[in-house]
Amino acid sequence: EVQVVESGGGSVQAGGSLRLSCERFGYTQSIYYMAWFRQAPGKEREGIAGTNREGRTDYVESLKGRFTISQDIAKNILYLQMNNLQPEDTAMYFCAAASSGTWFGFDRPGSYNNWGQGTQVTVSS
């Protein structure tokens, strides 16, 4: 079994930065891909970026450049560095881990079988 726990959310002004963390627990050897998603009120959950065990990264094109995904394998922590945040980035941010199941693509929620509770990011203008 795998558990993931997000942290690092908060409130910032437009143009500010935040770094989210996702710590993974349990049978982490089974994880072959991890990603960050976000969901704003009334909107669908959308993918942001993902990475595999070898460090290959994938990004949603619209967010590439402002958001950077990275991981510390030894500490079992996944990060999301977010720069130049804007009010439209306000959302609940989720960490997801794929350890089994069908793969639909890194930015598809159905690809992941382990989810955290989320961490709120609020950006004010």
Secondary structure, 3 states (H helix, E strand, C coil): CEEEEEECCEEEECCCCEEEEEEEEECHHHCCEEEEEEECCCCCCEEEEEEECCCCEEECHHHECCEEEEEECCCCEEEEEECCCCHHHCEEEEEEEECCCCCCCCCCHHHCCEECCCEEEEEEC
